[in-house]
Amino acid sequence: MIIFKSIKYKNFLSSGNSFTEINLNKNKSTLVVGHNGAGKSTMLDALSFALFGKPHRKIMKSQLVNSINQKQCVVEVEFYIGKAYFKIIRGIKPTIFEIWKDGTMINQSSHANEYQKILEQNILKLNHKSFHQVVVLGSSSFIPFMQLNAGHRRDVIEDLLDINIFSKMNVILREKNSILKDKLSTINKDIEINNTKIDQQTKYIRDIAALTEENKKKYQKQVKSAEEKILKLQNENSDLSKELENNDTDNEYKKLQSKKNNIISQTAEIKQQMKTVAKRGMFLEKNDTCPTCEQDITNKDMLITRVKNEAYQLQSNLNMITNTENQLQNEINDLEQVMNSIREKTSTINANNREITSLNQSNADLKKYLEEEVTADLSQARVDLDNMKSLKEDMFENKLKVNEQFGYNNVIAEMLKDTGIKTKIIKQYLPAINKLVNQYLQVLDFFVHFNLDENFNETIRSRHRDDFTYDSFSEGEKQRIDLSLLFTWRQIAKMKNSVATNLLILDETFDSSLDHDGIENLLKILYTLDADTNTFIISHKGDILDGKFQSKLEFTKEKNFSKIKI
């Protein structure tokens, strides 16, 4: 049960910059009076604004801020639910929306709409429509239960009976079914894709199996051809190696080069000697006297002849050495040809060895491919196919589970429909509801038989069994029905401990269509209300109602601002 403790507001409609504070739990009944525009109904708008973010009357949110001060519009409501203490603070210019529980503000990380849902669904368990059916009756902007459409009537009664949880469950169930539909669609697509993969993999395996033998023969032929070539190259290397085995061309070449170098040295020495002899001969032919001792050269002719013989002998030696050099050079040339041949054969052997190595590696790769990879590819392909088939089984099992969940959800959905479990519960309470309505109608001296069916359509019969509808009656009679329903809803709420509250506000109910007997009968009902009910009667008829209630609040207007007269 919600026990409203107090409300205070400032810069709200005609209230000024000082808080107007009203104790909501002090007196069992309070008469609220004042002239038109004094601010009597402001407390009702403030309460509705604080709890639901919108006023009771049809007033735009921007118009709630006092037109003179134009800022710092604030409403604070305090209440208890069980032992928990709550305070709601809501303001405009600046915007404020705070929910406090036991002195700690509830996390505001969520969006304002979600924050409001927390307040209505988790704390108050009361929405705007139910608030105006259980707490408030009377003002011109109020829509009585009987003037609501069937859907809104259902909402009110579901709140009262605390069975709107089934509607919330139905919403959650629809969301879950939507997720299941998406999941099922994804599973079906995955199954389709997997089936395509299985078909492709099966064909791939057939193709590999068909090509395996052909590939083996092809690669085995390549291996055999390479082995034959290797054998041929190895034989060729063997023949060349034998040819090179007893060959000592390097030493012979070195010896010949040494001989050649000696001859070159001898040739140079002889040529030097020949130059010396020639120089001596020229001296003898040109001179008769020694330039050193200035004596005549004796035996000049003999000396000249000797020089000539010496020069001849040197020339003869030079010719002989030259012939030897030429012969030696021929031998060197012949040997160099042999060495070139040896180098070519050695190069051929090296090239053959490289090719043999390459062929051996190629054969090893081919054998490995034949022995491992071809077979491995086929084996892996079969493993992959088995995995695909296993995945397909898992997908079908998952699909079965989803379909089963769909089935369960559909059964639950049938139960959660308006025609399901909610209707059964409502049917159980309808006799009590109709009984209470008729009891209150009798107290209000309106002797008709009122009945609501499970579709919330009314049947109203007179004592003479004449059928009527709500709209068939006068305004005063309609108001009696509205009052009877209001008190019924409060009784039902208290029975269910759903949206029960201590607060009851009658806004100009006594001022409208009730006659003198109707007013007296309504007073009788109010006097019989539980002690934990705090009733506020907003009225212009202070002269008639004064003294009939436990306390009185009088609103006045001073300098365009509403105040409570003390």
Residue pairs with C-beta under 8 A, 6 or more apart in sequence:
1 81
1 494
1 497
1 500
1 501
1 502
1 532
2 79
2 80
2 81
2 124
2 126
2 499
2 500
2 501
2 502
2 503
3 25
3 79
3 80
3 81
3 501
3 502
3 532
4 24
4 25
4 47
4 77
4 78
4 79
4 501
4 502
4 503
4 534
5 23
5 24
5 25
5 78
5 79
5 80
6 21
6 22
6 23
6 24
6 25
6 77
6 78
7 21
7 22
7 24
7 43
7 46
7 47
7 50
7 75
7 76
7 77
7 78
8 19
8 20
8 21
8 22
8 75
8 76
9 15
9 19
9 20
9 42
9 43
9 46
9 50
9 74
9 75
9 76
10 16
10 17
10 18
10 19
10 20
10 72
10 73
10 74
11 17
11 65
11 66
11 69
11 71
11 72
11 73
11 74
12 42
12 45
12 46
12 49
12 64
12 65
12 66
12 73
12 74
12 75
13 39
13 42
13 45
13 46
13 59
13 63
13 64
13 66
13 562
14 37
14 38
14 39
14 42
14 66
14 557
14 560
14 561
14 562
15 39
15 42
15 66
15 561
15 562
16 66
16 68
16 69
16 561
16 562
16 563
17 66
17 69
17 72
20 39
20 42
20 43
20 562
20 563
20 564
22 43
22 553
22 564
24 502
24 503
24 534
24 536
25 502
25 534
26 534
26 551
27 534
27 549
27 550
27 551
28 529
28 531
28 533
28 534
28 535
28 550
29 526
29 534
29 535
29 536
29 537
29 549
29 550
29 551
30 534
30 535
30 536
30 537
30 549
30 550
30 551
30 552
30 553
31 537
31 539
31 542
31 545
31 546
31 548
31 549
31 551
31 552
31 553
32 40
32 43
32 536
32 537
32 538
32 539
32 552
32 553
32 554
32 555
33 40
33 539
33 540
33 542
33 545
33 546
33 552
33 553
33 554
33 555
34 40
34 554
34 555
34 556
35 556
35 557
36 540
37 557
38 555
38 556
38 557
38 562
39 555
39 557
39 562
39 563
40 538
40 555
41 56
41 57
41 139
41 507
41 508
41 538
42 555
42 562
43 536
44 56
44 57
44 136
44 139
44 505
44 507
44 538
45 55
45 56
45 57
45 59
45 64
46 55
46 75
47 56
47 75
47 77
47 505
48 54
48 55
48 56
48 128
48 131
49 55
49 64
49 75
49 90
50 75
50 76
50 77
50 88
50 89
50 90
51 77
51 88
51 119
51 124
51 126
51 131
52 116
52 120
52 127
52 128
52 131
53 90
53 97
53 116
54 61
54 128
55 61
55 64
56 132
56 136
56 139
56 141
56 142
56 507
57 139
57 141
58 141
61 92
64 73
64 92
65 71
65 73
65 92
65 93
66 73
66 561
68 560
68 561
70 93
71 93
72 91
72 93
72 94
73 91
73 92
73 93
74 89
74 90
74 91
74 96
75 89
75 90
75 91
76 87
76 88
76 89
77 87
77 88
78 85
78 86
78 87
79 86
80 86
81 123
84 101
84 102
85 101
85 102
85 103
86 99
86 100
86 101
86 123
87 98
87 99
87 100
88 98
88 99
88 100
88 119
89 96
89 97
89 98
89 100
90 96
90 97
90 98
91 97
97 108
97 112
97 115
97 116
98 105
98 108
99 105
99 106
99 115
99 118
99 119
99 123
100 106
101 123
106 118
108 115
110 118
120 126
120 127
121 168
124 499
125 159
125 162
125 498
125 499
126 134
126 159
126 499
126 501
127 155
127 159
129 148
129 152
129 155
129 156
129 159
130 155
130 156
130 159
130 160
130 499
132 142
132 143
133 145
133 156
133 160
133 485
133 486
133 489
134 160
134 486
134 489
134 490
134 493
134 499
134 500
134 501
135 501
135 503
135 504
135 505
136 142
136 505
136 507
137 144
137 482
137 483
137 486
137 505
137 506
137 507
137 509
138 505
138 506
138 507
138 508
138 509
138 512
138 538
139 507
139 508
142 507
144 478
144 481
144 482
144 485
145 153
145 156
145 482
145 485
145 489
146 458
146 470
146 478
146 481
146 482
146 485
147 470
148 156
150 455
150 456
150 457
153 456
154 418
154 456
155 164
156 489
157 426
157 433
157 456
158 164
158 166
158 167
158 422
159 498
159 499
160 489
160 492
160 493
160 496
160 498
160 499
161 425
161 426
161 429
161 492
161 496
161 498
162 496
162 497
162 498
162 499
163 422
163 425
163 426
166 416
166 420
166 421
166 422
167 416
167 422
169 412
169 416
170 413
170 416
170 417
173 409
173 412
173 413
173 416
174 413
176 409
177 406
177 409
177 413
180 402
180 405
180 406
180 409
183 402
184 399
184 402
184 403
184 406
187 395
187 398
187 399
187 402
188 399
190 395
191 392
191 395
191 396
191 399
194 388
194 391
194 392
194 395
195 392
197 388
198 385
198 388
198 389
198 392
201 381
201 384
201 385
201 388
202 385
204 381
205 378
205 381
205 382
205 385
208 377
208 378
208 381
209 378
212 374
212 375
212 378
215 370
215 374
216 370
216 374
219 366
219 369
219 370
220 370
222 366
223 363
223 366
223 367
226 359
226 362
226 363
227 359
227 363
229 355
229 359
230 356
230 359
230 360
233 352
233 355
233 356
234 352
234 356
236 348
236 352
237 349
237 352
237 353
240 345
240 346
240 348
240 349
241 349
243 345
244 342
244 345
244 346
247 338
247 342
249 335
249 338
249 339
249 342
250 339
252 335
253 332
253 335
253 336
253 339
256 328
256 331
256 332
256 335
257 332
259 328
260 325
260 328
260 329
260 332
263 321
263 324
263 325
263 328
264 325
266 321
267 318
267 321
267 322
267 325
270 314
270 317
270 318
270 321
271 318
273 314
274 311
274 314
274 315
274 318
277 307
277 310
277 311
277 314
278 311
280 307
281 304
281 307
281 308
281 311
284 297
284 300
284 303
284 304
284 307
285 304
287 297
288 296
288 297
288 300
289 295
289 296
289 297
290 296
290 297
297 303
414 420
415 421
416 422
423 454
426 454
427 454
429 492
430 452
430 453
430 454
432 492
432 495
433 452
433 488
433 492
434 450
434 451
434 452
436 484
436 487
436 488
436 491
436 492
437 450
437 452
437 481
437 484
437 485
437 488
438 449
438 450
438 484
440 483
440 484
440 487
440 488
440 525
441 447
441 448
441 450
441 480
441 481
441 484
443 521
443 524
443 525
444 480
444 483
444 484
444 518
444 521
444 522
444 525
445 517
445 518
445 521
446 477
446 480
446 481
446 484
447 462
447 463
448 460
448 461
448 462
448 463
448 468
449 460
449 461
449 462
450 458
450 459
450 460
450 481
450 484
451 458
451 459
451 460
451 461
452 458
453 459
458 469
458 470
459 467
460 467
460 468
460 469
460 470
460 472
460 473
461 467
461 468
462 468
470 478
470 481
473 481
474 513
475 512
475 513
476 513
476 514
476 515
476 518
478 513
479 509
479 512
479 513
479 514
479 518
480 514
480 518
483 509
483 522
483 525
487 525
490 500
490 504
490 533
493 499
493 500
493 501
494 500
494 530
502 532
502 533
502 534
503 534
503 536
504 529
504 533
504 534
504 535
504 536
505 535
505 536
505 538
506 535
506 536
506 537
506 538
506 539
507 538
508 538
508 539
508 540
509 522
509 537
509 539
510 519
510 522
510 537
510 539
510 541
510 544
510 545
511 539
511 540
511 541
514 522
519 544
523 548
526 535
526 537
529 535
535 549
537 545
537 549
539 545
542 552
542 554
546 552
553 564
554 564
554 565
555 562
555 563
555 564
555 565
556 562
556 563
556 564
556 565
557 563
